Amino acid sequence: MNVDTALRERESAGSPVRVGMVGAGATGRAIALQLGTPVPGIRLVAIANRTIEHGERAFREAGTTSWRRVSSAREAEASIVHGQPVLTDDPFVLTACDAIDLLIEVTGSIEPAASVVLDAFDRYWRKPPAVKRMVWKTVPEDLTRLAMLKRGEVDIAYSLRGPLGEEAKRTPGLKLVGLVGNATQWLNFGAPQWDPKSPWHDKRVRLAAALAFDKDGINQAETLGFSRPSGSIIPSAFEFALAIPAYPYDPARAKKLLAEAGYPNGFDGGEFAVDASYSSVAEAIGNHLAAVGIRTKLRPIERAAFLGNWRDKKITSIMYTGAGGQGNAATRIQNYYVKDGLYSWGGYPDMDDLFVQQARELDSKRREALLHQIQRLAHERVMSAPLWELGFLNAVGPRVDESGLGLIALFPYSSPYEDLKLKK
């Protein structure tokens, strides 16, 4: 039985799927309008929004002319079972209401440093969550995250690299969990690669930089060996990924290449921009570059500004960058290796042509061959100097029975939420 048939049967039986919605911004209003079209077998029965007027607007635009303002799950349930939609400014009224079959969360941005509270929805289709309430805290400082975990203020702390990972590992009652997800990170030659006047335009200089830094050493120091050094910006587990070994650590050859390129005494490589949360990794790479004669000045930038400036092509120096989006080899290539990519400054016509070909190719094997060819060319031309597939270090406190870490492949955070458990 398909979905449309099942919904029509529920409509005929007078038992439509009753939908509650948290949030009434632009996305919420669009969903409300769609559900008010109407869709057979589905009804929007409840909206929760901190600004009541926005919830009222969503109902009106969806064609709903009457609703009831409620403040408790009991009030909401009584109204819904009698066919009266409800409106509230408390999202937990909806999570506790047994008359709602499906709950949609479409809220907007969260204030920086605010806690995000997730309440269990016991009628979730997969199974009722074991943990009834989760609180997420935005804590930018990794040292503070670890301190909160040790004090029992949180049960799971994310991203504890280097000495903090070591401390978590040796602290009684804490468990360190290292996971390789879908994030890769690399030395990005950025705009200078495409500037004929820049030393970085010379492939020999780029290859020298790729050979100059010790991937295994940085891996041990920063991620305790959990990362996987790689020669590609595409995760090896992605569809159509070509396995490319990491560039070896060979400072002697790096110096020779620099001399061949006309820089026997090295050169000033300019600024080296980085998302501030990975400054220690970029600093290690910068130190290795300096050891072969490439002098750079580290420029840490707060993450939001870094990502925005990278996307808008406002960073004109080399960078330490990464990517963690889901997808396959084509999605990474599109963003970083083709001329019009969201995060690229240039490209090669033959690679751009191959990318167009693969997008039109219906045969999976031929498409894979085209994507492999693009990845080989990117490696041969040293379009980037990859470091690793990032090993993400998290720590779990003594109250946790199931953290959810590692339950979803390539996802380095706790999930699915309904599987998380505390010890009894």
Contacts in CASP RR format, 6 or more apart in sequence:
PFRMAT RR
TARGET T0000
AUTHOR 0000-0000-0000
METHOD contacts of the structure
MODEL  1
MNVDTALRERESAGSPVRVGMVGAGATGRAIALQLGTPVPGIRLVAIANR
TIEHGERAFREAGTTSWRRVSSAREAEASIVHGQPVLTDDPFVLTACDAI
DLLIEVTGSIEPAASVVLDAFDRYWRKPPAVKRMVWKTVPEDLTRLAMLK
RGEVDIAYSLRGPLGEEAKRTPGLKLVGLVGNATQWLNFGAPQWDPKSPW
HDKRVRLAAALAFDKDGINQAETLGFSRPSGSIIPSAFEFALAIPAYPYD
PARAKKLLAEAGYPNGFDGGEFAVDASYSSVAEAIGNHLAAVGIRTKLRP
IERAAFLGNWRDKKITSIMYTGAGGQGNAATRIQNYYVKDGLYSWGGYPD
MDDLFVQQARELDSKRREALLHQIQRLAHERVMSAPLWELGFLNAVGPRV
DESGLGLIALFPYSSPYEDLKLKK
7 16 0 8 1.000
7 17 0 8 1.000
7 39 0 8 1.000
7 40 0 8 1.000
7 41 0 8 1.000
7 42 0 8 1.000
8 40 0 8 1.000
8 41 0 8 1.000
10 16 0 8 1.000
10 17 0 8 1.000
10 41 0 8 1.000
11 40 0 8 1.000
11 41 0 8 1.000
16 40 0 8 1.000
16 41 0 8 1.000
16 42 0 8 1.000
16 43 0 8 1.000
17 41 0 8 1.000
17 42 0 8 1.000
17 43 0 8 1.000
17 101 0 8 1.000
17 102 0 8 1.000
18 43 0 8 1.000
18 45 0 8 1.000
18 46 0 8 1.000
18 80 0 8 1.000
18 99 0 8 1.000
18 100 0 8 1.000
18 101 0 8 1.000
18 102 0 8 1.000
19 35 0 8 1.000
19 42 0 8 1.000
19 43 0 8 1.000
19 44 0 8 1.000
19 45 0 8 1.000
19 46 0 8 1.000
19 100 0 8 1.000
19 101 0 8 1.000
19 102 0 8 1.000
19 103 0 8 1.000
19 104 0 8 1.000
20 44 0 8 1.000
20 45 0 8 1.000
20 46 0 8 1.000
20 47 0 8 1.000
20 48 0 8 1.000
20 94 0 8 1.000
20 100 0 8 1.000
20 102 0 8 1.000
20 103 0 8 1.000
20 104 0 8 1.000
21 28 0 8 1.000
21 31 0 8 1.000
21 32 0 8 1.000
21 44 0 8 1.000
21 46 0 8 1.000
21 47 0 8 1.000
21 48 0 8 1.000
21 58 0 8 1.000
21 103 0 8 1.000
21 104 0 8 1.000
21 106 0 8 1.000
22 47 0 8 1.000
22 48 0 8 1.000
22 49 0 8 1.000
22 91 0 8 1.000
22 94 0 8 1.000
22 103 0 8 1.000
22 104 0 8 1.000
22 105 0 8 1.000
22 106 0 8 1.000
22 107 0 8 1.000
23 47 0 8 1.000
23 48 0 8 1.000
23 49 0 8 1.000
23 54 0 8 1.000
23 55 0 8 1.000
23 105 0 8 1.000
23 106 0 8 1.000
23 107 0 8 1.000
23 108 0 8 1.000
24 32 0 8 1.000
24 47 0 8 1.000
24 49 0 8 1.000
24 51 0 8 1.000
24 54 0 8 1.000
24 55 0 8 1.000
24 57 0 8 1.000
24 58 0 8 1.000
25 49 0 8 1.000
25 54 0 8 1.000
25 58 0 8 1.000
25 106 0 8 1.000
25 108 0 8 1.000
27 106 0 8 1.000
27 108 0 8 1.000
28 58 0 8 1.000
28 106 0 8 1.000
29 57 0 8 1.000
29 58 0 8 1.000
29 61 0 8 1.000
29 62 0 8 1.000
31 44 0 8 1.000
31 104 0 8 1.000
31 106 0 8 1.000
32 44 0 8 1.000
32 47 0 8 1.000
32 58 0 8 1.000
32 59 0 8 1.000
32 61 0 8 1.000
32 62 0 8 1.000
33 61 0 8 1.000
33 62 0 8 1.000
35 42 0 8 1.000
35 43 0 8 1.000
35 44 0 8 1.000
35 62 0 8 1.000
36 44 0 8 1.000
36 62 0 8 1.000
36 63 0 8 1.000
36 64 0 8 1.000
44 62 0 8 1.000
44 64 0 8 1.000
44 85 0 8 1.000
45 80 0 8 1.000
45 83 0 8 1.000
45 85 0 8 1.000
45 86 0 8 1.000
45 99 0 8 1.000
45 100 0 8 1.000
46 76 0 8 1.000
46 80 0 8 1.000
46 85 0 8 1.000
46 86 0 8 1.000
46 87 0 8 1.000
46 88 0 8 1.000
46 94 0 8 1.000
46 97 0 8 1.000
46 100 0 8 1.000
47 55 0 8 1.000
47 58 0 8 1.000
47 59 0 8 1.000
47 67 0 8 1.000
47 85 0 8 1.000
47 86 0 8 1.000
47 87 0 8 1.000
47 88 0 8 1.000
48 87 0 8 1.000
48 88 0 8 1.000
48 89 0 8 1.000
48 90 0 8 1.000
48 91 0 8 1.000
48 93 0 8 1.000
48 94 0 8 1.000
49 55 0 8 1.000
49 58 0 8 1.000
49 87 0 8 1.000
49 89 0 8 1.000
50 89 0 8 1.000
51 89 0 8 1.000
52 69 0 8 1.000
52 87 0 8 1.000
52 89 0 8 1.000
55 87 0 8 1.000
56 67 0 8 1.000
56 87 0 8 1.000
59 67 0 8 1.000
59 85 0 8 1.000
59 87 0 8 1.000
64 85 0 8 1.000
66 84 0 8 1.000
66 85 0 8 1.000
67 84 0 8 1.000
67 85 0 8 1.000
67 86 0 8 1.000
67 87 0 8 1.000
68 75 0 8 1.000
68 79 0 8 1.000
68 84 0 8 1.000
68 85 0 8 1.000
68 86 0 8 1.000
68 87 0 8 1.000
69 86 0 8 1.000
69 87 0 8 1.000
69 88 0 8 1.000
70 76 0 8 1.000
70 79 0 8 1.000
70 86 0 8 1.000
70 87 0 8 1.000
70 88 0 8 1.000
70 93 0 8 1.000
71 88 0 8 1.000
71 90 0 8 1.000
71 93 0 8 1.000
72 93 0 8 1.000
73 93 0 8 1.000
73 94 0 8 1.000
73 96 0 8 1.000
73 97 0 8 1.000
73 98 0 8 1.000
75 86 0 8 1.000
75 93 0 8 1.000
76 86 0 8 1.000
76 88 0 8 1.000
76 93 0 8 1.000
76 94 0 8 1.000
76 97 0 8 1.000
76 99 0 8 1.000
76 100 0 8 1.000
77 97 0 8 1.000
77 98 0 8 1.000
77 99 0 8 1.000
79 85 0 8 1.000
79 86 0 8 1.000
80 86 0 8 1.000
80 97 0 8 1.000
80 99 0 8 1.000
80 100 0 8 1.000
81 99 0 8 1.000
88 94 0 8 1.000
91 119 0 8 1.000
92 119 0 8 1.000
94 100 0 8 1.000
94 103 0 8 1.000
95 103 0 8 1.000
95 119 0 8 1.000
95 120 0 8 1.000
95 121 0 8 1.000
96 119 0 8 1.000
98 123 0 8 1.000
100 123 0 8 1.000
101 123 0 8 1.000
103 121 0 8 1.000
110 116 0 8 1.000
110 138 0 8 1.000
112 138 0 8 1.000
113 138 0 8 1.000
113 140 0 8 1.000
114 138 0 8 1.000
115 135 0 8 1.000
115 136 0 8 1.000
115 137 0 8 1.000
115 138 0 8 1.000
116 135 0 8 1.000
116 136 0 8 1.000
116 138 0 8 1.000
117 133 0 8 1.000
117 134 0 8 1.000
117 135 0 8 1.000
117 136 0 8 1.000
118 133 0 8 1.000
118 134 0 8 1.000
118 135 0 8 1.000
118 136 0 8 1.000
118 417 0 8 1.000
119 132 0 8 1.000
119 133 0 8 1.000
120 128 0 8 1.000
120 129 0 8 1.000
120 131 0 8 1.000
120 132 0 8 1.000
120 133 0 8 1.000
120 418 0 8 1.000
121 129 0 8 1.000
122 128 0 8 1.000
122 129 0 8 1.000
124 418 0 8 1.000
126 416 0 8 1.000
126 418 0 8 1.000
127 418 0 8 1.000
128 418 0 8 1.000
129 417 0 8 1.000
129 418 0 8 1.000
129 420 0 8 1.000
130 402 0 8 1.000
130 418 0 8 1.000
130 419 0 8 1.000
130 420 0 8 1.000
130 421 0 8 1.000
130 422 0 8 1.000
131 417 0 8 1.000
131 420 0 8 1.000
131 421 0 8 1.000
131 422 0 8 1.000
134 417 0 8 1.000
134 420 0 8 1.000
137 148 0 8 1.000
137 154 0 8 1.000
139 145 0 8 1.000
139 148 0 8 1.000
140 277 0 8 1.000
142 159 0 8 1.000
142 160 0 8 1.000
142 161 0 8 1.000
142 164 0 8 1.000
142 277 0 8 1.000
143 164 0 8 1.000
145 154 0 8 1.000
145 157 0 8 1.000
145 158 0 8 1.000
145 159 0 8 1.000
145 160 0 8 1.000
146 157 0 8 1.000
146 160 0 8 1.000
146 164 0 8 1.000
146 165 0 8 1.000
146 167 0 8 1.000
146 168 0 8 1.000
146 395 0 8 1.000
148 154 0 8 1.000
148 157 0 8 1.000
149 155 0 8 1.000
149 156 0 8 1.000
149 157 0 8 1.000
149 168 0 8 1.000
149 174 0 8 1.000
149 395 0 8 1.000
149 397 0 8 1.000
150 171 0 8 1.000
150 174 0 8 1.000
152 397 0 8 1.000
152 399 0 8 1.000
155 396 0 8 1.000
155 397 0 8 1.000
155 399 0 8 1.000
155 400 0 8 1.000
155 422 0 8 1.000
156 394 0 8 1.000
156 395 0 8 1.000
156 396 0 8 1.000
156 397 0 8 1.000
156 400 0 8 1.000
156 403 0 8 1.000
156 405 0 8 1.000
156 414 0 8 1.000
157 168 0 8 1.000
157 394 0 8 1.000
157 395 0 8 1.000
158 392 0 8 1.000
158 394 0 8 1.000
158 413 0 8 1.000
159 277 0 8 1.000
159 392 0 8 1.000
159 393 0 8 1.000
159 394 0 8 1.000
160 167 0 8 1.000
160 168 0 8 1.000
160 176 0 8 1.000
160 393 0 8 1.000
160 394 0 8 1.000
160 395 0 8 1.000
161 222 0 8 1.000
161 223 0 8 1.000
161 280 0 8 1.000
161 393 0 8 1.000
162 221 0 8 1.000
162 222 0 8 1.000
162 223 0 8 1.000
162 224 0 8 1.000
162 280 0 8 1.000
162 393 0 8 1.000
165 176 0 8 1.000
165 224 0 8 1.000
165 393 0 8 1.000
165 395 0 8 1.000
166 224 0 8 1.000
168 174 0 8 1.000
168 176 0 8 1.000
168 393 0 8 1.000
168 395 0 8 1.000
169 176 0 8 1.000
169 224 0 8 1.000
173 397 0 8 1.000
173 398 0 8 1.000
174 395 0 8 1.000
174 396 0 8 1.000
174 397 0 8 1.000
174 398 0 8 1.000
175 395 0 8 1.000
175 396 0 8 1.000
175 397 0 8 1.000
176 224 0 8 1.000
176 393 0 8 1.000
176 394 0 8 1.000
176 395 0 8 1.000
177 393 0 8 1.000
177 394 0 8 1.000
177 395 0 8 1.000
177 396 0 8 1.000
177 403 0 8 1.000
177 405 0 8 1.000
177 406 0 8 1.000
178 223 0 8 1.000
178 226 0 8 1.000
178 391 0 8 1.000
178 392 0 8 1.000
178 393 0 8 1.000
178 394 0 8 1.000
178 405 0 8 1.000
178 412 0 8 1.000
179 226 0 8 1.000
179 391 0 8 1.000
179 392 0 8 1.000
179 394 0 8 1.000
179 405 0 8 1.000
179 406 0 8 1.000
179 412 0 8 1.000
180 226 0 8 1.000
180 227 0 8 1.000
180 228 0 8 1.000
180 389 0 8 1.000
180 390 0 8 1.000
180 391 0 8 1.000
180 392 0 8 1.000
180 410 0 8 1.000
180 412 0 8 1.000
181 235 0 8 1.000
181 324 0 8 1.000
181 389 0 8 1.000
181 390 0 8 1.000
181 391 0 8 1.000
181 392 0 8 1.000
181 410 0 8 1.000
181 411 0 8 1.000
181 412 0 8 1.000
182 235 0 8 1.000
182 237 0 8 1.000
182 238 0 8 1.000
182 324 0 8 1.000
182 325 0 8 1.000
182 326 0 8 1.000
182 327 0 8 1.000
182 410 0 8 1.000
182 411 0 8 1.000
183 235 0 8 1.000
183 322 0 8 1.000
183 323 0 8 1.000
183 324 0 8 1.000
183 325 0 8 1.000
183 389 0 8 1.000
183 390 0 8 1.000
183 391 0 8 1.000
183 392 0 8 1.000
183 412 0 8 1.000
184 230 0 8 1.000
184 232 0 8 1.000
184 233 0 8 1.000
184 234 0 8 1.000
184 235 0 8 1.000
184 322 0 8 1.000
184 323 0 8 1.000
184 324 0 8 1.000
184 386 0 8 1.000
184 388 0 8 1.000
184 389 0 8 1.000
184 390 0 8 1.000
185 278 0 8 1.000
185 281 0 8 1.000
185 320 0 8 1.000
185 321 0 8 1.000
185 322 0 8 1.000
185 386 0 8 1.000
185 387 0 8 1.000
185 388 0 8 1.000
185 390 0 8 1.000
186 233 0 8 1.000
186 320 0 8 1.000
186 321 0 8 1.000
186 322 0 8 1.000
186 384 0 8 1.000
186 385 0 8 1.000
186 386 0 8 1.000
186 387 0 8 1.000
187 209 0 8 1.000
187 210 0 8 1.000
187 213 0 8 1.000
187 285 0 8 1.000
187 318 0 8 1.000
187 319 0 8 1.000
187 320 0 8 1.000
187 384 0 8 1.000
187 385 0 8 1.000
187 386 0 8 1.000
187 387 0 8 1.000
188 318 0 8 1.000
188 319 0 8 1.000
188 320 0 8 1.000
188 321 0 8 1.000
188 322 0 8 1.000
188 384 0 8 1.000
189 200 0 8 1.000
189 206 0 8 1.000
189 209 0 8 1.000
189 318 0 8 1.000
189 383 0 8 1.000
189 384 0 8 1.000
189 385 0 8 1.000
190 200 0 8 1.000
190 315 0 8 1.000
190 317 0 8 1.000
190 318 0 8 1.000
190 319 0 8 1.000
190 345 0 8 1.000
191 313 0 8 1.000
191 315 0 8 1.000
191 316 0 8 1.000
191 317 0 8 1.000
191 345 0 8 1.000
192 198 0 8 1.000
192 199 0 8 1.000
192 200 0 8 1.000
192 201 0 8 1.000
192 316 0 8 1.000
192 317 0 8 1.000
192 318 0 8 1.000
193 200 0 8 1.000
193 201 0 8 1.000
193 206 0 8 1.000
193 345 0 8 1.000
193 346 0 8 1.000
193 383 0 8 1.000
194 201 0 8 1.000
194 345 0 8 1.000
194 346 0 8 1.000
194 347 0 8 1.000
195 201 0 8 1.000
199 205 0 8 1.000
199 261 0 8 1.000
199 263 0 8 1.000
199 267 0 8 1.000
199 269 0 8 1.000
200 206 0 8 1.000
200 269 0 8 1.000
200 318 0 8 1.000
202 261 0 8 1.000
203 381 0 8 1.000
203 382 0 8 1.000
204 257 0 8 1.000
204 258 0 8 1.000
204 260 0 8 1.000
204 261 0 8 1.000
205 257 0 8 1.000
205 258 0 8 1.000
205 261 0 8 1.000
205 263 0 8 1.000
205 267 0 8 1.000
205 294 0 8 1.000
206 382 0 8 1.000
206 383 0 8 1.000
206 385 0 8 1.000
207 247 0 8 1.000
207 254 0 8 1.000
207 257 0 8 1.000
207 382 0 8 1.000
208 253 0 8 1.000
208 254 0 8 1.000
208 255 0 8 1.000
208 257 0 8 1.000
208 258 0 8 1.000
208 261 0 8 1.000
208 292 0 8 1.000
208 294 0 8 1.000
209 254 0 8 1.000
209 289 0 8 1.000
209 294 0 8 1.000
209 385 0 8 1.000
210 247 0 8 1.000
210 382 0 8 1.000
210 385 0 8 1.000
211 247 0 8 1.000
211 248 0 8 1.000
211 249 0 8 1.000
211 250 0 8 1.000
211 251 0 8 1.000
211 253 0 8 1.000
211 254 0 8 1.000
211 257 0 8 1.000
212 249 0 8 1.000
212 251 0 8 1.000
212 254 0 8 1.000
212 288 0 8 1.000
212 289 0 8 1.000
212 291 0 8 1.000
212 292 0 8 1.000
212 294 0 8 1.000
213 249 0 8 1.000
213 284 0 8 1.000
213 285 0 8 1.000
213 286 0 8 1.000
213 288 0 8 1.000
213 289 0 8 1.000
213 385 0 8 1.000
213 387 0 8 1.000
214 249 0 8 1.000
214 288 0 8 1.000
215 229 0 8 1.000
215 246 0 8 1.000
215 247 0 8 1.000
215 249 0 8 1.000
215 387 0 8 1.000
215 388 0 8 1.000
216 229 0 8 1.000
216 249 0 8 1.000
218 281 0 8 1.000
218 284 0 8 1.000
218 285 0 8 1.000
218 387 0 8 1.000
218 388 0 8 1.000
219 225 0 8 1.000
219 226 0 8 1.000
219 227 0 8 1.000
219 229 0 8 1.000
219 388 0 8 1.000
221 284 0 8 1.000
222 280 0 8 1.000
222 281 0 8 1.000
222 284 0 8 1.000
223 388 0 8 1.000
223 390 0 8 1.000
223 391 0 8 1.000
223 392 0 8 1.000
223 393 0 8 1.000
224 393 0 8 1.000
225 391 0 8 1.000
226 391 0 8 1.000
226 392 0 8 1.000
226 393 0 8 1.000
227 387 0 8 1.000
227 388 0 8 1.000
227 389 0 8 1.000
227 390 0 8 1.000
227 391 0 8 1.000
228 236 0 8 1.000
228 388 0 8 1.000
228 389 0 8 1.000
228 391 0 8 1.000
229 246 0 8 1.000
229 387 0 8 1.000
229 388 0 8 1.000
230 236 0 8 1.000
230 244 0 8 1.000
230 245 0 8 1.000
230 246 0 8 1.000
230 386 0 8 1.000
230 387 0 8 1.000
230 388 0 8 1.000
230 389 0 8 1.000
231 244 0 8 1.000
231 245 0 8 1.000
231 246 0 8 1.000
231 247 0 8 1.000
231 379 0 8 1.000
231 386 0 8 1.000
232 241 0 8 1.000
232 242 0 8 1.000
232 243 0 8 1.000
232 244 0 8 1.000
232 375 0 8 1.000
232 379 0 8 1.000
232 386 0 8 1.000
233 322 0 8 1.000
233 323 0 8 1.000
233 332 0 8 1.000
233 336 0 8 1.000
233 384 0 8 1.000
233 386 0 8 1.000
234 241 0 8 1.000
234 242 0 8 1.000
234 329 0 8 1.000
234 332 0 8 1.000
234 333 0 8 1.000
234 375 0 8 1.000
235 241 0 8 1.000
235 389 0 8 1.000
235 410 0 8 1.000
236 243 0 8 1.000
236 389 0 8 1.000
237 409 0 8 1.000
237 410 0 8 1.000
238 327 0 8 1.000
238 328 0 8 1.000
238 329 0 8 1.000
238 332 0 8 1.000
239 327 0 8 1.000
239 328 0 8 1.000
239 329 0 8 1.000
240 328 0 8 1.000
240 329 0 8 1.000
240 330 0 8 1.000
240 367 0 8 1.000
240 368 0 8 1.000
240 371 0 8 1.000
240 372 0 8 1.000
241 328 0 8 1.000
241 329 0 8 1.000
241 375 0 8 1.000
242 329 0 8 1.000
242 371 0 8 1.000
242 372 0 8 1.000
242 375 0 8 1.000
242 376 0 8 1.000
244 375 0 8 1.000
244 379 0 8 1.000
244 386 0 8 1.000
246 386 0 8 1.000
246 387 0 8 1.000
246 388 0 8 1.000
247 385 0 8 1.000
247 386 0 8 1.000
251 288 0 8 1.000
251 291 0 8 1.000
251 292 0 8 1.000
254 292 0 8 1.000
255 292 0 8 1.000
255 293 0 8 1.000
258 264 0 8 1.000
258 266 0 8 1.000
258 267 0 8 1.000
258 292 0 8 1.000
258 293 0 8 1.000
258 294 0 8 1.000
263 293 0 8 1.000
265 293 0 8 1.000
266 292 0 8 1.000
266 293 0 8 1.000
266 294 0 8 1.000
266 295 0 8 1.000
267 293 0 8 1.000
267 294 0 8 1.000
267 295 0 8 1.000
268 295 0 8 1.000
269 294 0 8 1.000
269 295 0 8 1.000
269 296 0 8 1.000
269 318 0 8 1.000
270 295 0 8 1.000
270 296 0 8 1.000
270 297 0 8 1.000
270 317 0 8 1.000
270 318 0 8 1.000
271 296 0 8 1.000
271 297 0 8 1.000
271 298 0 8 1.000
271 299 0 8 1.000
271 317 0 8 1.000
271 318 0 8 1.000
272 282 0 8 1.000
272 285 0 8 1.000
272 286 0 8 1.000
272 296 0 8 1.000
272 297 0 8 1.000
272 298 0 8 1.000
272 299 0 8 1.000
272 317 0 8 1.000
272 318 0 8 1.000
272 319 0 8 1.000
272 320 0 8 1.000
273 299 0 8 1.000
273 301 0 8 1.000
273 306 0 8 1.000
273 315 0 8 1.000
273 317 0 8 1.000
273 318 0 8 1.000
273 319 0 8 1.000
273 320 0 8 1.000
274 281 0 8 1.000
274 282 0 8 1.000
274 298 0 8 1.000
274 299 0 8 1.000
274 300 0 8 1.000
274 301 0 8 1.000
274 306 0 8 1.000
274 319 0 8 1.000
274 320 0 8 1.000
275 300 0 8 1.000
275 301 0 8 1.000
275 303 0 8 1.000
275 306 0 8 1.000
275 307 0 8 1.000
275 320 0 8 1.000
275 321 0 8 1.000
276 300 0 8 1.000
276 301 0 8 1.000
276 302 0 8 1.000
276 303 0 8 1.000
276 306 0 8 1.000
277 303 0 8 1.000
278 320 0 8 1.000
279 298 0 8 1.000
279 300 0 8 1.000
281 320 0 8 1.000
281 387 0 8 1.000
282 298 0 8 1.000
282 300 0 8 1.000
282 320 0 8 1.000
283 298 0 8 1.000
285 320 0 8 1.000
285 387 0 8 1.000
286 294 0 8 1.000
286 296 0 8 1.000
286 298 0 8 1.000
289 295 0 8 1.000
289 296 0 8 1.000
290 296 0 8 1.000
296 318 0 8 1.000
299 317 0 8 1.000
301 309 0 8 1.000
301 315 0 8 1.000
306 315 0 8 1.000
308 314 0 8 1.000
309 315 0 8 1.000
310 319 0 8 1.000
310 321 0 8 1.000
310 343 0 8 1.000
311 342 0 8 1.000
311 343 0 8 1.000
313 345 0 8 1.000
321 343 0 8 1.000
323 332 0 8 1.000
323 335 0 8 1.000
323 336 0 8 1.000
325 331 0 8 1.000
326 410 0 8 1.000
329 371 0 8 1.000
329 375 0 8 1.000
330 355 0 8 1.000
330 358 0 8 1.000
330 359 0 8 1.000
330 371 0 8 1.000
333 355 0 8 1.000
333 371 0 8 1.000
333 374 0 8 1.000
333 375 0 8 1.000
333 378 0 8 1.000
334 341 0 8 1.000
334 342 0 8 1.000
334 355 0 8 1.000
335 341 0 8 1.000
335 342 0 8 1.000
335 343 0 8 1.000
335 344 0 8 1.000
336 343 0 8 1.000
336 344 0 8 1.000
336 384 0 8 1.000
337 344 0 8 1.000
337 347 0 8 1.000
337 351 0 8 1.000
337 355 0 8 1.000
337 374 0 8 1.000
337 378 0 8 1.000
337 383 0 8 1.000
338 344 0 8 1.000
338 347 0 8 1.000
338 351 0 8 1.000
338 352 0 8 1.000
338 355 0 8 1.000
339 346 0 8 1.000
339 347 0 8 1.000
339 348 0 8 1.000
339 352 0 8 1.000
348 377 0 8 1.000
348 381 0 8 1.000
350 377 0 8 1.000
351 374 0 8 1.000
351 377 0 8 1.000
351 378 0 8 1.000
354 370 0 8 1.000
354 373 0 8 1.000
354 374 0 8 1.000
354 377 0 8 1.000
355 374 0 8 1.000
357 370 0 8 1.000
358 367 0 8 1.000
358 370 0 8 1.000
358 371 0 8 1.000
358 374 0 8 1.000
361 367 0 8 1.000
361 370 0 8 1.000
378 384 0 8 1.000
391 412 0 8 1.000
392 412 0 8 1.000
394 403 0 8 1.000
394 405 0 8 1.000
394 412 0 8 1.000
394 413 0 8 1.000
396 403 0 8 1.000
396 405 0 8 1.000
398 423 0 8 1.000
399 422 0 8 1.000
399 423 0 8 1.000
400 420 0 8 1.000
400 421 0 8 1.000
400 422 0 8 1.000
400 423 0 8 1.000
401 421 0 8 1.000
401 422 0 8 1.000
401 423 0 8 1.000
401 424 0 8 1.000
402 419 0 8 1.000
402 420 0 8 1.000
402 421 0 8 1.000
403 414 0 8 1.000
403 420 0 8 1.000
404 414 0 8 1.000
404 415 0 8 1.000
404 416 0 8 1.000
404 419 0 8 1.000
404 420 0 8 1.000
405 412 0 8 1.000
405 413 0 8 1.000
405 414 0 8 1.000
406 412 0 8 1.000
407 415 0 8 1.000
407 416 0 8 1.000
407 419 0 8 1.000
408 415 0 8 1.000
408 416 0 8 1.000
414 420 0 8 1.000
END
